[in-house]
Amino acid sequence: MSGLQITASLGFSTQKFHVGLSLVEFNEDDVVIIYSPALDLSGYGHSEEEAKNSFSESLHEFFRYTHNKNTLDKVLKDLGWSIKGTKKKPKFNPPLDSDLVTSNSLYNEIVNNKSYKVSRQDVEFAL
């Protein structure tokens, strides 16, 4: 999964956020899956490139939807994120992977029952 860069530029304004996420890549039934335990999002395809594109689309839709509903802060907090800073300059911090293995049953199953690769990627999103 080297070189996997995920960008979701939504075009709502010029405000951009960068966050480091752990992305998990594994195969299931000849399908490549890329999963973000911190966002509980995944993408899939018959190749890593298809999975990457699918994940990017899922990421885009997640931020578009939560932005439109004005629920991004609440959803991220519900997923275990901490949000510091101000409303104009928030700082988003994802939960630790060690905490996610315990609290996220899907991630726990992947870690305990599948062959997988984890990479830490900087994800950029614009609101």
Phi and psi restraints in degrees (value plus and minus 20) as a CYANA .aco file:
   2 SER   PHI     -85.7   -45.7
   2 SER   PSI     122.4   162.4
   3 GLY   PHI      60.4   100.4
   3 GLY   PSI     -13.4    26.6
   4 LEU   PHI     -92.7   -52.7
   4 LEU   PSI      92.9   132.9
   5 GLN   PHI    -138.1   -98.1
   5 GLN   PSI     108.6   148.6
   6 ILE   PHI    -136.0   -96.0
   6 ILE   PSI     106.7   146.7
   7 THR   PHI    -152.8  -112.8
   7 THR   PSI     113.2   153.2
   8 ALA   PHI    -143.9  -103.9
   8 ALA   PSI      74.6   114.6
   9 SER   PHI    -117.0   -77.0
   9 SER   PSI      88.1   128.1
  10 LEU   PHI    -111.6   -71.6
  10 LEU   PSI     -41.2    -1.2
  11 GLY   PHI      57.0    97.0
  11 GLY   PSI      -3.0    37.0
  12 PHE   PHI     -97.2   -57.2
  12 PHE   PSI     -50.3   -10.3
  13 SER   PHI    -185.8  -145.8
  13 SER   PSI    -190.4  -150.4
  14 THR   PHI    -113.0   -73.0
  14 THR   PSI     -17.1    22.9
  15 GLN   PHI     -95.1   -55.1
  15 GLN   PSI     100.8   140.8
  16 LYS   PHI    -138.2   -98.2
  16 LYS   PSI     126.2   166.2
  17 PHE   PHI    -144.3  -104.3
  17 PHE   PSI     124.2   164.2
  18 HIS   PHI    -143.1  -103.1
  18 HIS   PSI     114.6   154.6
  19 VAL   PHI    -164.5  -124.5
  19 VAL   PSI     123.0   163.0
  20 GLY   PHI    -107.4   -67.4
  20 GLY   PSI     104.0   144.0
  21 LEU   PHI    -142.4  -102.4
  21 LEU   PSI     125.6   165.6
  22 SER   PHI    -105.6   -65.6
  22 SER   PSI     107.6   147.6
  23 LEU   PHI    -134.7   -94.7
  23 LEU   PSI     112.4   152.4
  24 VAL   PHI    -127.8   -87.8
  24 VAL   PSI     107.9   147.9
  25 GLU   PHI    -133.5   -93.5
  25 GLU   PSI     109.5   149.5
  26 PHE   PHI    -169.9  -129.9
  26 PHE   PSI     145.7   185.7
  27 ASN   PHI    -131.4   -91.4
  27 ASN   PSI     121.8   161.8
  28 GLU   PHI    -165.6  -125.6
  28 GLU   PSI     100.7   140.7
  29 ASP   PHI      32.4    72.4
  29 ASP   PSI      28.8    68.8
  30 ASP   PHI      41.8    81.8
  30 ASP   PSI       4.1    44.1
  31 VAL   PHI    -139.5   -99.5
  31 VAL   PSI     113.4   153.4
  32 VAL   PHI    -106.2   -66.2
  32 VAL   PSI     109.4   149.4
  33 ILE   PHI    -140.6  -100.6
  33 ILE   PSI     112.8   152.8
  34 ILE   PHI    -134.2   -94.2
  34 ILE   PSI     104.6   144.6
  35 TYR   PHI    -148.3  -108.3
  35 TYR   PSI     115.8   155.8
  36 SER   PHI    -128.5   -88.5
  36 SER   PSI      84.4   124.4
  37 PRO   PHI     -83.1   -43.1
  37 PRO   PSI     -52.1   -12.1
  38 ALA   PHI     -87.7   -47.7
  38 ALA   PSI     -46.6    -6.6
  39 LEU   PHI    -130.3   -90.3
  39 LEU   PSI     -26.9    13.1
  40 ASP   PHI      33.4    73.4
  40 ASP   PSI      25.3    65.3
  41 LEU   PHI    -142.2  -102.2
  41 LEU   PSI     130.8   170.8
  42 SER   PHI    -163.3  -123.3
  42 SER   PSI     143.3   183.3
  43 GLY   PHI    -158.4  -118.4
  43 GLY   PSI     137.4   177.4
  44 TYR   PHI    -168.7  -128.7
  44 TYR   PSI     143.2   183.2
  45 GLY   PHI    -198.2  -158.2
  45 GLY   PSI     157.4   197.4
  46 HIS   PHI    -104.0   -64.0
  46 HIS   PSI     -24.3    15.7
  47 SER   PHI    -162.8  -122.8
  47 SER   PSI     147.0   187.0
  48 GLU   PHI     -81.9   -41.9
  48 GLU   PSI     -58.4   -18.4
  49 GLU   PHI     -83.1   -43.1
  49 GLU   PSI     -63.8   -23.8
  50 GLU   PHI     -83.4   -43.4
  50 GLU   PSI     -61.8   -21.8
  51 ALA   PHI     -84.1   -44.1
  51 ALA   PSI     -61.4   -21.4
  52 LYS   PHI     -81.7   -41.7
  52 LYS   PSI     -65.4   -25.4
  53 ASN   PHI     -84.2   -44.2
  53 ASN   PSI     -60.1   -20.1
  54 SER   PHI     -85.0   -45.0
  54 SER   PSI     -62.5   -22.5
  55 PHE   PHI     -84.1   -44.1
  55 PHE   PSI     -62.0   -22.0
  56 SER   PHI     -78.5   -38.5
  56 SER   PSI     -61.4   -21.4
  57 GLU   PHI     -85.2   -45.2
  57 GLU   PSI     -62.6   -22.6
  58 SER   PHI     -81.7   -41.7
  58 SER   PSI     -62.7   -22.7
  59 LEU   PHI     -82.5   -42.5
  59 LEU   PSI     -64.9   -24.9
  60 HIS   PHI     -79.0   -39.0
  60 HIS   PSI     -68.1   -28.1
  61 GLU   PHI     -85.6   -45.6
  61 GLU   PSI     -57.2   -17.2
  62 PHE   PHI     -78.6   -38.6
  62 PHE   PSI     -70.6   -30.6
  63 PHE   PHI     -90.8   -50.8
  63 PHE   PSI     -56.0   -16.0
  64 ARG   PHI     -82.7   -42.7
  64 ARG   PSI     -67.6   -27.6
  65 TYR   PHI     -85.1   -45.1
  65 TYR   PSI     -69.5   -29.5
  66 THR   PHI     -86.8   -46.8
  66 THR   PSI     -51.6   -11.6
  67 HIS   PHI     -87.0   -47.0
  67 HIS   PSI     -68.0   -28.0
  68 ASN   PHI     -82.6   -42.6
  68 ASN   PSI     -55.1   -15.1
  69 LYS   PHI    -107.6   -67.6
  69 LYS   PSI     -24.0    16.0
  70 ASN   PHI      37.4    77.4
  70 ASN   PSI      22.7    62.7
  71 THR   PHI    -142.8  -102.8
  71 THR   PSI     -10.3    29.7
  72 LEU   PHI     -75.8   -35.8
  72 LEU   PSI     -70.1   -30.1
  73 ASP   PHI     -78.4   -38.4
  73 ASP   PSI     -65.7   -25.7
  74 LYS   PHI     -84.1   -44.1
  74 LYS   PSI     -65.9   -25.9
  75 VAL   PHI     -83.3   -43.3
  75 VAL   PSI     -64.3   -24.3
  76 LEU   PHI     -83.4   -43.4
  76 LEU   PSI     -61.7   -21.7
  77 LYS   PHI     -82.2   -42.2
  77 LYS   PSI     -60.9   -20.9
  78 ASP   PHI     -82.7   -42.7
  78 ASP   PSI     -47.7    -7.7
  79 LEU   PHI    -106.0   -66.0
  79 LEU   PSI     -18.3    21.7
  80 GLY   PHI      77.9   117.9
  80 GLY   PSI     -12.9    27.1
  81 TRP   PHI     -96.5   -56.5
  81 TRP   PSI     134.2   174.2
  82 SER   PHI    -129.9   -89.9
  82 SER   PSI     122.1   162.1
  83 ILE   PHI    -145.5  -105.5
  83 ILE   PSI      97.3   137.3
  84 LYS   PHI    -139.1   -99.1
  84 LYS   PSI     158.1   198.1
  85 GLY   PHI      69.7   109.7
  85 GLY   PSI    -177.0  -137.0
  86 THR   PHI    -129.5   -89.5
  86 THR   PSI     150.9   190.9
  87 LYS   PHI     -80.2   -40.2
  87 LYS   PSI     -57.8   -17.8
  88 LYS   PHI     -96.4   -56.4
  88 LYS   PSI     -52.0   -12.0
  89 LYS   PHI    -151.1  -111.1
  89 LYS   PSI      49.1    89.1
  90 PRO   PHI     -94.6   -54.6
  90 PRO   PSI     133.9   173.9
  91 LYS   PHI    -141.1  -101.1
  91 LYS   PSI      95.3   135.3
  92 PHE   PHI    -116.1   -76.1
  92 PHE   PSI     106.8   146.8
  93 ASN   PHI    -143.6  -103.6
  93 ASN   PSI      96.6   136.6
  94 PRO   PHI     -91.0   -51.0
  94 PRO   PSI     139.9   179.9
  95 PRO   PHI     -87.3   -47.3
  95 PRO   PSI     137.6   177.6
  96 LEU   PHI     -88.6   -48.6
  96 LEU   PSI     124.8   164.8
  97 ASP   PHI     -76.8   -36.8
  97 ASP   PSI     -59.5   -19.5
  98 SER   PHI     -81.6   -41.6
  98 SER   PSI     -55.5   -15.5
  99 ASP   PHI     -92.4   -52.4
  99 ASP   PSI     -56.4   -16.4
 100 LEU   PHI     -87.4   -47.4
 100 LEU   PSI     -55.8   -15.8
 101 VAL   PHI     -80.2   -40.2
 101 VAL   PSI     -54.8   -14.8
 102 THR   PHI     -98.9   -58.9
 102 THR   PSI     -62.2   -22.2
 103 SER   PHI    -110.7   -70.7
 103 SER   PSI     -38.6     1.4
 104 ASN   PHI    -130.3   -90.3
 104 ASN   PSI      87.6   127.6
 105 SER   PHI     -83.7   -43.7
 105 SER   PSI     -55.7   -15.7
 106 LEU   PHI     -85.7   -45.7
 106 LEU   PSI     -65.5   -25.5
 107 TYR   PHI     -82.7   -42.7
 107 TYR   PSI     -60.3   -20.3
 108 ASN   PHI     -80.2   -40.2
 108 ASN   PSI     -63.2   -23.2
 109 GLU   PHI     -85.1   -45.1
 109 GLU   PSI     -61.6   -21.6
 110 ILE   PHI     -80.6   -40.6
 110 ILE   PSI     -69.2   -29.2
 111 VAL   PHI     -82.8   -42.8
 111 VAL   PSI     -58.4   -18.4
 112 ASN   PHI    -110.8   -70.8
 112 ASN   PSI     -37.7     2.3
 113 ASN   PHI    -150.7  -110.7
 113 ASN   PSI     -21.3    18.7
 114 LYS   PHI    -148.2  -108.2
 114 LYS   PSI     137.5   177.5
 115 SER   PHI    -106.1   -66.1
 115 SER   PSI     106.0   146.0
 116 TYR   PHI    -167.7  -127.7
 116 TYR   PSI     143.4   183.4
 117 LYS   PHI    -144.6  -104.6
 117 LYS   PSI     122.2   162.2
 118 VAL   PHI    -139.8   -99.8
 118 VAL   PSI     114.8   154.8
 119 SER   PHI    -151.4  -111.4
 119 SER   PSI     127.9   167.9
 120 ARG   PHI    -118.8   -78.8
 120 ARG   PSI     102.1   142.1
 121 GLN   PHI    -144.7  -104.7
 121 GLN   PSI     123.0   163.0
 122 ASP   PHI    -102.0   -62.0
 122 ASP   PSI     103.6   143.6
 123 VAL   PHI    -130.7   -90.7
 123 VAL   PSI     112.9   152.9
 124 GLU   PHI    -131.0   -91.0
 124 GLU   PSI     114.2   154.2
 125 PHE   PHI    -158.1  -118.1
 125 PHE   PSI     124.8   164.8
 126 ALA   PHI    -137.7   -97.7
 126 ALA   PSI     119.1   159.1
